[in-house]
Amino acid sequence: MAGGSTTTVGHSYPRMEGRAKVTGRAEYIYNMRLPSMLHAKVHRSPISHGRILSIDTSEASAMPGVHHVITGEDVKKVLPEPYYGPAFHDQPILALDKVRHFGEPVAVVLATDPHIAETAAQRIVVDYEELPAVFDEVEALTSDVIVHEELKPAGTFADLKHLAGKRDTNIALDYHLQHGDADKAFADAEHVFEHTFRTQQTMHTPFEPMVALADVRNDHATVYSSTQGPSFVRFELARLLGWPESNVRIKTAHLGGGFGAKVYVKVEALAMALSLIAHRPVRVALTMEEQFYTITKHPSTFRIQSAVDKDGKVIGRKCEVWWNGGAYADIGPRVTQKSGFTAAGPYDIDNVAIDSYALYTNRPPAGALRGFGIPQLVWAYESHTDIIARELGIDPIAFRKQNILRNGRPQAVGTIVKDGEFEAVLDGVAERMNWNRPFDKGSGTKLRGRGVGLGFKASISPTTSSAIVSVNADGSCIVYCSTVDMGQGSDTAMAQIASEVLDIPIEKIRVVNPDTDVTPYDMSTLGSRSTFHMGHAVRLAAGDARDKLHAMAEEVGMPEGSNAPLPELFIRKFGMRAGAIVGSANYIPEFSPPNYDTGQSTNATPFWMIGATGAEVEVDTETGQLTILRLVNVCDIGTPINPIVVETQISGAAVMQLGFTLTENMVIENGQLTNPSLADYKIPGFFDMPDTMENGYIDAVQENGPFGAKGAGESGTFGVSPAIANAIDDAVGVRISEMPITAEAVFRALREKQGKPLEEN
């Protein structure tokens, strides 16, 4: 039995959707329209914290062309408990009683013409009693301003079952880890170092903004959404409606970017509620500006202390991390816990104490963004590590290798490291940068330096992925899975895996876009989990189909391994080209939840993502202007399913983090966001790219991964920020401890070093 000899895994294939995208034929939900559809436009809060005293919709309702003006109280009539969220059910579909951040949705206008709806939304008048607000994550820990009086844990995910929230505080979750005896290590130390680092609030900036079209009728809801997690959205909407999941259908297509912005429920609940009220299909499509108010990246403050012995070995580390979660928790508690336990860095440290806090503030909500909190941590611990190395007079790479975490050793959380090539990744960067050769430091006002950064991340666990593989009578194949291809090439990877198992050419395999009535459950497309989790599910489902084909061949007298084509097998079985063979599988890795008191877990993750960056920079000492001369990114991604796609993933991750490092910042003044547009919020352009950029991976195998593979989408983000900061320090001897690293920040640091500080603005 043969479908054409092929070996596809490990080879570079063009993305399956590539031609459709470059010819403009690819389907996107943002371009969809439904018959009799109404457009929704949102009236948003201009203040950060306040009680809603009254909402006057009379002028908006009187406008010709307006069908409905809807408030939170209207939503409550059809959905008695209109609160959602993956960690806590804390976010109302439309504000009820209070607003907790500027830009929060308060009321919605529905009209057949989106311009009429937008004009009418501006005519809604809301009277507020403004309340004191808190914006800083450290202040939120002890502030008298309490963002939420009551918290209702969602109880959805196994790793967040312990969530309770603390009354009369802004703490959504506090995670504490104890490994060894940190106090004793500090008492015995030869050297003690302490530093504090901060990161800013940024936005995902997917070029296809969030969008959902909902059509609710006859006790059945269909929602077309640009979501990264159709299975979770179905679950959450069914819960809100009180309906079985079989009555709710979520369909998606290719996404024009996601990066975590479109994980969990974003605009789908609002679209569904509006359609339920209007009895017509409703389209909720955010503008680029509105995305700034919907979900962001956590600002953070990280205080880190290290105890070092006389030989340069780090013997103890204490970490305190404050995560600014904004007004609604989203998945911030998981960021706090899952990323928090890696805060001590990729080092073998016997004594570690970590305190990690998810905090409510009156900023827009923060959640998952490429790296899931890890880039904020790496920025701090790799800057801190470089400072220690320089003060001890040890080469920064040599110092890291002296303390590096190696396979067979426990990470601070208590999980033994397996298939984690930390040293090899660091060596890969050093080799590409010719680290041990003489380096041109520049002269005059243009000085040069170089630096490195090394980071790692635990994969999310436990999560489930399911897949169905159907082999047709003509020898073609269809893969059904709910992994969302948002540009990362997952459809191509899944087709390659099915091709490898079934020995069917990849050209004969199609991957169906997620549709919860058709494609089986997947937790979500996030956290670089798809290649590992869904890759295993597809591998197992394809194996199930292959075993059934072998059994059928034996049944009809075609011995296993014969070269007869698949169509002949089906003709022998069914008498004509008919029928199908269907394989299915579920995959969930093993997991041990962390101990609540110690934070320890013997099996916290199925695999580690590891990435290192080397940077060479030039600093103009007269202006602080920074030029990235060279950026080298090397990752451990196991064995790549598709090498060329992996390289573009690493490149894209590094460029995205470059923007967060140098230019991107949501500027909040007097409780208002002052730059909610791409005119003022600067993402990297072509002229911001490094002069030279290299992206690659080491030769490695993830033994428990599908064909030795693991996720690659985030590893390229980890080391970028500290590598650049460390290179600046190497060039001009100033340490930047707060992102973004602007020319002004560098110039101020230079003037401070010269004893000529500039006055603050």
N, C-alpha and C positions, 0 to 999 in steps of 0.2 A: 504494500500500500504506500503510495507516494504522492505528494502534492507538489513535487519539484524540489530538488535539492537546494537548501539555503542555510546559511549561518548568518544571522542578522545581529544578534546581541554583540556589542563591542565594536560595531562598525558605524560610521557616520552616514546617516541617511537624511535627505532633505525632509523638513517638517511636512507632515501630511497636508496641513492646511495652508502651506506657504503660497501655492499658486492662487488659491481663492483670496488670500489677503492682499497680495500685490496687484491683483486684477480688480480689487474692489468688490468681489462677489461674496466675501465671507459675511455670514449672518451675525448681527449684533442686536441685542435687545433694544439698545437705544434708538435704533432705526425702525422698530416695529410700530405698527398702528393697528388698532382693532376697530371694527364697525361700531358706530354710535359711541365711541370713546370720549370721555371727558378728560380734560387736562386739569391737574391740580397745581396750585401755586400756594406757597406757605407764607403766612405772616409769622415773623420771628421776633423773639424778645430782644429789645434794645438794651436790657440791663442784665447783670450777672446773677442777681439774687433778689427775689421779691415775691410778695403775695399778690395774686391776681384779685383785684377788687371788682372789676367789671370788664366785660368785653362788648363793645358796641359794633354790631355787624350791619346796622341798618343801611348805611350808605353803600356798603359793598353789595348787599343783597338787592338793592334797588337798581343797580347797573344793568342795562340791557345785555343779555347774553349770559348772565350769571345764573347757574342752575341751583347751586347750594353754597352756603357758607357754614362751615362745620367747626365746632369747638370741641374741647375735651369732654364737656358734659354731654354733647351729642354722641360721641363715641361710647361713652359710658352706658348709654341707653341700650346699645346693641351688644356691647362687650362689657359686662359688669366689672371685670377685673382687667382693665386694659393696660397692664404692665408686662414688660418683657425684659429679657436679658439672659445671657448664658450662665452667669455666676449668681446674680441676684435678680429677682423680678422687681427692679427698681426704676425702670425707665417707662414713663407713660407714653402712649402713642401720640397724644397731644397733651400739653401741660395741663395739669389739674391742681388747682389751688395755689401752686407756687411755680415760679421758674427758678432754675438752678444754674443756668449759664447763659451768657449772651448768645443769641442765635438759636435758642431753643424754639421748636415749633409750638405755636400757641393756637393758631386757627388756620383753616384751609378754605380756599375758594375753588369751586369746580365750574368750569365753563368749557364750551366746545372749542373756543379760541384761546390758546395759551396767553396771548397778549392781554385779552380782556381779564382773564383770571389774575394775571400779574398786577394789572392796574387796580383791580378790585381789592386784592390782598393789601395793597398799600393804603386803602381807605378804611381798613379796620382800625378801630381805636380801642386801646387797652389801657385801663387805669391800674397802676401798680402802687403798692406800698413797698418802697425799696428797702432792702435789708442789708446789713453789713455783709461783706463777702470776704472769702479767703482764697488766695491764688497760689501761694507758695506751699510746696509739699512739706517742708520742715515746720513751718508755722502751723499747718493744718493738724499736725500731731497733737498740739496743745491748745489750739484755738478755741475760743468761746463760740465761734460761728460753727454751727453744726449743720452740715449740708442735708443729711437724712436723719429724720427722727426715728424711723423704723426701717429694718431691712428684712426682706423675705428671701432666704436662700432658694435658688432654683432647684438644687438637688439633682441636676442633670448628669454631671460627669463624675466618674468614679474617683478621680483625683481631687475633687473639690467637695466631697461628701461632708467634710468636717466644717464647711463654711457656716458661720453663725452671724458674723458682724458684731461689733461692740457698741452697745447703746451709749448715747451721750458722748460719742467720739466720732472722728472722721476716719477711723480705721475700718477698711473693708476686709482686710486680711493681714495678719502678721505671722511671718514665718521665721522660726528660730532654729539654727543648726549648731550643734555642739559636736566637735570632733577632737578628741584628745583633751588636753588641759591648756587652753590658751593663756590663762592668767599666769600659770607657772612658766610657760615659755617666755613670756615677756619679762618675768622676774629674772630669768636666767640669761637673757639676751645680752650680747655685746653691743649691739646697736638697735635702736628703735626709731622707726620712721613713721610719720603720720602726715597724710595729705587729704584734701577734700576736692572733689571734682563735680562739675555740674554739666548737665545737658539741657538743651532747649526743647521747646515744643515745635514739632514739625508735622507736615501733612503728607499723605501718601501720593497725592497728585496723579491718580490714574487718569489717562486722557479720555477714557469713556467714563463719564461720571456715573454715580449710582442711579439705577433706574429700576422700576418695577411697574408692570401692567397687571392689574388684578381684574378678574371677571368672576364675580360671585353670583351664582344663580342656582335655584333648585337644590339647596343644601349641598352644593358642590362648588369648590373654589379652585380656579386655575390662576396661577400667578407666573407670569413670565418675568424673570429677574436676572440681572447681571450679578448673581451671587456666587461666591466661592463654596458655599455649603448648602446645596439644595435639600439634602436630607435633613439637616438641622432646621432649616427654614420651614419645611413641611411639618416637622414635629412641633415647632413652636407655634405656628399658625393654627394647627389643629388644637393645641392646648388652649389657645386664646378663644377659639370658636366653641370649644367643647365638643368637637366632632371627631370621629375616627380618622386616622391618617389617610385611609383609603378615599376620603371625601375631599382631600386637599392634594392638588397637583402642582408641582414646581417644575418649570421648564427653563432651561438656560441655553446659551449658545457660546460662541467664543467671547471672551472678555477682553476689552481694550485696557488691560491692566487691572490689577487688584492689590497685590502687595500686602494683603491683610485688611485693607479697607472694607472689602465686601464679604468678610467672614461674619457669620451669625446674622441676626436680623438687623437690617439697617432701615430701608424704606418699605420693605414688604408688608409689615404689619399696618402701616399707615395706608398703603394702597388698598389692602384688603378691607380695612374698616370703611374706607370711603366708598368702595364699590358696594359693600353691604348696605350702606345707608342710601346711596344714590340709585341702586338697582340698575347700574350700567357699568361697563368697563371703565376703569380709571387708570390714568397714567401719571405716576409720580416720577419726574425726572429732575434730578438736582442739577444746578449750575455748578461751575467750578467753585464759585464763591461759597455756595452752600455746603460743599464738601468740607470746608474748613470748620464748620460748626457741627459736623456729624461725627467724625472720628479722627483721631490724631495719634501721634507717637508720644509716649510718656516722657515728659520732662522728668529729670531725676537729680538727686543729690546723693553723692556716695562719699562717705568718710571711710578711709582705709588705713589701717595700721599694720606694720610688719615688725616682727622680732627676728633679728639676724645674728647668727653666731660669728665667731672670729674668722671662720673660714669662708664666709659668704653664703652659708646655707640658711634659707628662710626656715625658721623653726616654729614660728607662730604667726597667725594673721587674724585680725579682727576687722569685720566689715559691717557697716551700717548703711543701708540703702533705703532711701525714701522715694517712692514712685508716685508721681502726680497723676492720679487716675481721672481727674476731672469730675464732672457732676454725676456721671453714671458709671458703674463698675465695668460694664462690658466684660472682657475677659482679663482685666487687670489683675485680679487675684491669682490667676494662673501664671501670669508673667512674674508676679512677685515671688511665687513659690518655685516655679519651674526654672526660671532663670536665676532666682536668688541663690539657689544652692551651688551655683558655679561662681559666685562672686569672688572667691579667693583666687581664681585664675587657674590656668592649666599647669599647676605646680604641685609637687609632692610635698605637702606641708602636714606634719603630724598633728599640729594643734591649730584648730580653726574654730572661730565663733562668728556666726553670721546672724544679723537681725535685718529682716527685709519687710518693709511696710507698704501696703497698698492704701493710698489715702484719697479720700474725696476732697475736691476743691470746687470752686465755682468757675472752672474753665470748661471748654468743650470736652466731651469724653475722650479718653485715650484707650487704645486697645492693641491688637496685634498689628505690628508693622515689621516687615522683612528683618528678621533677626530676633524678634520677640523679646526685646529687652537686652539681649546679649551685647549689641554694639555700645549701649550706654555703659555696661559693666566693663567691657574691654577697654574703652576709652580711659576709664579710671585705673584699672589694675595694671594695664600695660604702660601708662604714663608713670604711675607709681614705681613700677618695676625698673623702668629706665633711670628714674631719679636715683634709686638705690644703687644701681650698677655704677652710675657715674660718680656718686659720692664715695663709693668704695674703691673706685679706680679699676673696675673690672669691665672688660669688653661686654657690651649689652647682650650680644648673642651668647657669649661664653657663660655669662651669669644666668641666662635663661636655661641653657642646657645643663648647667650644674644643678638646677632646681626642677627640671622638667618632670612632668608626670609620664610614667611609662606603663606599658601593658603589664598586667598582673598586679598592679598596685591599686589600692582603693582611692577613689576620688573622695573629696571631703564628705560627700553625702553617704559614703559607705559602700558604693557600688564599685566592684572591681572593673578596671578599665580593660576592655578587649577591643582589638582592632582599632586602636586609637594611635595614629602615627604622628604624634606631636613633634618629636625630634626630626623626623624625616621631612615634615612640612617646613620646619624652621631651616633645616639644611638646604632645602630646595630654594628658599628665598635667598639665603646667604650665597649659594652657588651662582644664582642668576645675577646677583648684584656684585659679584667679585668682592665680597666683603673683606677678605684678607689682603687685598691688593691696595696700593696707595690710592687715595681719593683726592681729587682736586677740590680744595676748600674755597676757591674763588679768591678775590682780592678787592681792595677798595671798598666801594659801597655795596657791592654784590657778593654776598657770602653764601657758601653752599654747605649743606649738611645732609646726613642720611639717618634714617631710623627704621625700626621694625616694630611690628605688633603681631601678637599671636593670640587667637581666641578659640573658644569651643562652645558647643551647645549640645544639650541633651535633646533627643527627639521626644515629641509629645507621646505620652503613654498613660493609660492603655486606651487605644482606639481601635475601632473595627472597620474593615473594608470588605466589601462583597463584590463579586464579579460573576458574570455569565458570559460564556463563550459558545457561540452557535456556529457549527460547521454546516454549510449548505451543500446541496446535492451536486452542485457544479464544482465543488472544491474550494469555494471562497469561504470567508469567515467574517463574522460580526462579533465585536467585543462590546459588551454592555457593562459600563461602569459609570459611577457618578463623580469621578474625578473631573474637575473643571480645567480645561486648557485655557489659561489666561496669558499665554505667550511663552510658557516654560517648556513646551514641547512634550507634554505628558501623553497626548494621543499617539504620537509617534513612538514613544517609549513603550506604551502598552501594546501597540501593534507589533513591535519588534519582539517583545517577550512572547506573545501568542505565536508569532511566526517561528520563533526558535523551538518552542515546545511541540508545535504541531507539524513542523516542517512544511509550512505553507508559505509561498512567497509573500512578502509584505505588501506587494501591489494588490494582492487579492484580499486584504484585510481592511475592514472599516471599523472605526470606533464611533459609537453613537454618542451624540451630545447628551448630557445629563437631563433626564426627565424622570421624575420620581414615580410615574406610572409605568415606566419601561425599564429604567436602569436601577439596579439594586442599591442598597444602602452604602453610603460612605460617610464617615464622620464629618469630613470637610477637606477642602484642598488648602492646606496651610502647613506651616512648620516644616517644610521639606519632607513631609511624611509620605507623599504619594508614590515615589519610586519604590520605597521600601514596603509600605503597607499594601497599596493597591497593586504594586508589582508582584508581590507574593500572591495576592488574591487572583490576579489574572493568570499567573503561572500555574496555580493549583487548579483553577477552572479549566484552563487549556489542557492540563494533565488529565483531568477528569474526562474531558471530551476525547482526548487521545486514547485513553483506556477503553472507552465505549466504542470507538472506531476499531480498535484491535479486537474487541470481543465480537463486533459485528462481522469483521473480516473472517474470524475463525468460524463463526456461525454459517457463513455462506461459502465456506471452503476456500477462502483466500488467506493463506497463511500469513501470520504477522511478519512484516518485513518484506513482503512481496512488493514489486515495483509497479503493480497495477495502479492506475490513477484513481483518485477518489470518486469521480463520476461513475466509473465502472462498479465500484463497491456499492454505491447507492442503487444503481440499476439492478444489480444482482439481488439486493435486499428487498427493494420495493417494486421491481418490475418496470420501472421507468425512473427518469430523473426526478425524484420526489423525496420528501422527508427531510429531516435535519437531525443532527446529533448535537445535544446541548450539554455542556459541562458547567458546573457551578461550584463556588467555593466561598467560604468566609475566612478571613485572616485576622487574628488578634494576637499580639505578642504578650509574653508574660510580664507581670508588673507587680511590684511590692509597694504599697502606699507608704509614704514617709511617716515615721513615728511623730506624733504631734508634739511631744516634749523635746525630743532631740533632733528632729528633722532628718533622721537617718533612714535610709532605705537600701536593702541589699540588691535591689533590682529596679533602679529608678528610670532606666531608659534602655531601649533595645539597641541603640547605636549612638555614637558621638559624631557630631559634625565638627571639623577642624579646619581652620583657615589662617594663613599668615600673610602679611603684607610688608613689603619693603618700599620705602619712599626716599627719593632724592629730591631736594628742594633748593631753590635759590631765593634769598631774602634781600630785598632792597632796604638797606638800613636807614635810608633817608625818608622812606614813605611807609615802610612795613609791608609793601606789596610782596606777595608770595607767588612764585612760579613753581609748579610741580614739574620737575624735569623728567622724572621716571617713577612709574608705579608698577610694582611687581606683585602679583597675587598668586599664591600657590595653596592648593587645598587637598585635603584627604577626602575623596568622595567614593572610596572603595574602587570597584571596577566600573567604569562608565558604561551605561547601556548604549549611549550615542555620544561619542567623544566631541563632535563639533558642537552639539547642543550644550554639553557641559561647559565647554569653553565660553560660549556666549552667556550662559548663566552666571559664571564667575565674573565675566566682564560687566554685565548689567548690574550685578550686586555691588561691585566696587564703584561703579559710576554713581549709583544711587547714594551710596554712603559718602562719596566725595561731596555731593551736594549738601548732605546733612552736616558735613564737616566744615565746609567753607562758606556757604552762602545762605542756606535755608533756615528761616527762623520766623515763627509766628510772633509778631511784635504786639504785645498787649500793654496798653497804656490807659490808666484810669478805668480799668475794667472793660476796655474795648479793644477789639482786634483791628489794628490799623493797616494791615496789608493783605486782605483776603482776595488777592488776584495775582495772576501770573505776571502782571506788570510790575508788581512790588515784591512778590514772594519769588525769589530767584532760584530756579532749578538750573542744573548745569546745561550749557549749550555746547555746540561743537568747539567753540573757541576757549572753553574752560577745561577741555580734556588735557591730560598730561602730554608732554612732548613725546614720551615713549611709554607704552603700556603693554605689559606682558601678563598673560593669564594662563595658568596651567594647573596640573594636578600631579600627584606622585603616583608611582606604581604601587597599588595596594589592593587588598581584598577584604571586603566585609563578609566574614565567614557565614553569618546568619542572614545575609541579604540575598535578594533574588539575583542569581548569577553573580554574586559578590558585590552588588551595588548598594548604595545608600544615597540619601538626598544631597543635592548640590546647590539648591536655590539661594541659600543664605550664607554659606561659608565665606563667600567673597566680601561680605560686609564687615567681618569681625575686626580685622586689624588695621583698616584704612585710617581711621581717625587718630589713634595713638601713634601710628607710624609717621604721620605727617607732623604731629606735635613734637615727637622725639627728634625728627629731622630738623625742625626749627631750632630746638634747643641745641642740637649739635652744631648748627650753622652760626647762631648769634648768641647763644647762652641765655635765652629767656624761656620760661616755662608758661605755656598757656594752659589754664586749668578749667576753662569754661568754653563750651561751643556756642556758636560757630567761631572758627578761627578766621576772623576778618583782618584786613590790612590795618584797620584802626586798632584792633586788639593787640596785634603784634607791635605796632608803633608805640602804643601806650606802654607796653611792657619794656620796650627798648629805652624809652625815656625814663621809666622808673629805674631801670638798671643804671642809667647814667646819672641818677640823682636829680633829674629834671622832670618830675611827674607833670602830666597835663592835668588841667582842671577838668572835673567831670562836667558833662553837659547839663 
